[in-house]
Amino acid sequence: MRHPQAEAREREKELLQLVHEDAPELLELPGIGAITGAQILVSRPHQGRFRSEAAFASFAGVTLIPASSRLTSKHRLTGAATAG
């Protein structure tokens, strides 16, 4: 019987290799490792599904909306991105 931690490390190494082969630039971004990079790759839409990067950002729930008062100028993410 394999140790769960050892198997998890092995699977993460496999994911790292797959992400490195398909999109090595993802791994250069802060906070993106094997698991997050793999999730991004399997979640990305096919080419032509969205008319622009802005349309994809809106779909993903990562567009900024104004959240300012008279004294400050702030933005926040749309609700979909923060609904944990």
C-alpha positions as CSV (number, residue, x, y, z in Angstrom):
1,M,0.0,0.0,0.0
2,R,1.4,3.4,-1.0
3,H,1.7,6.3,1.3
4,P,-0.9,9.0,0.3
5,Q,1.7,11.8,0.6
6,A,4.2,10.0,-1.6
7,E,1.5,9.3,-4.3
8,A,0.4,13.0,-4.1
9,R,4.0,14.1,-4.7
10,E,4.3,11.8,-7.6
11,R,1.1,13.0,-9.2
12,E,2.2,16.6,-8.7
13,K,5.5,15.9,-10.5
14,E,3.5,14.5,-13.4
15,L,1.3,17.5,-13.5
16,L,4.4,19.8,-13.4
17,Q,5.8,18.0,-16.4
18,L,2.6,18.3,-18.4
19,V,2.2,22.0,-17.6
20,H,5.8,22.6,-18.5
21,E,5.3,20.9,-21.9
22,D,2.1,22.7,-22.7
23,A,2.5,26.2,-21.2
24,P,5.9,26.8,-19.5
25,E,5.1,30.5,-19.2
26,L,2.4,29.7,-16.6
27,L,5.0,28.3,-14.2
28,E,6.9,31.6,-14.4
29,L,4.0,33.5,-12.9
30,P,4.0,34.1,-9.1
31,G,1.7,31.7,-7.3
32,I,1.3,29.3,-10.2
33,G,2.5,25.8,-9.6
34,A,1.7,22.4,-11.0
35,I,-1.8,22.1,-9.6
36,T,-3.0,25.6,-10.4
37,G,-1.3,25.5,-13.8
38,A,-3.0,22.3,-14.7
39,Q,-6.4,23.6,-13.6
40,I,-5.9,26.7,-15.8
41,L,-5.0,24.5,-18.8
42,V,-8.0,22.3,-18.4
43,S,-10.4,25.2,-17.8
44,R,-9.3,27.4,-20.6
45,P,-11.8,27.8,-23.5
46,H,-11.2,26.7,-27.0
47,Q,-9.9,29.3,-29.4
48,G,-12.7,31.5,-30.7
49,R,-15.2,30.9,-27.9
50,F,-14.8,34.4,-26.5
51,R,-14.6,37.5,-28.8
52,S,-11.9,39.2,-26.6
53,E,-9.8,38.9,-23.5
54,A,-12.2,41.1,-21.7
55,A,-15.1,38.8,-22.5
56,F,-13.2,35.9,-21.1
57,A,-12.3,37.9,-17.9
58,S,-16.0,38.7,-17.5
59,F,-16.9,35.0,-17.9
60,A,-14.2,34.0,-15.3
61,G,-15.5,36.6,-12.9
62,V,-12.2,38.5,-12.7
63,T,-13.2,41.9,-14.1
64,L,-12.8,44.9,-12.0
65,I,-15.7,47.1,-11.1
66,P,-15.6,50.5,-9.5
67,A,-15.9,50.6,-5.7
68,S,-15.0,54.1,-5.0
69,S,-16.2,56.8,-2.6
70,R,-15.6,60.5,-2.9
71,L,-12.3,60.3,-1.2
72,T,-10.8,57.1,-2.7
73,S,-10.6,55.5,-6.0
74,K,-10.9,51.7,-5.7
75,H,-11.9,48.7,-7.7
76,R,-13.0,45.2,-6.6
77,L,-13.5,41.9,-8.4
78,T,-16.9,40.9,-9.6
79,G,-19.0,38.7,-7.3
80,A,-18.2,35.4,-9.2
81,A,-14.5,35.7,-8.4
82,T,-15.1,36.2,-4.7
83,A,-17.9,33.7,-4.2
84,G,-15.8,31.1,-2.4
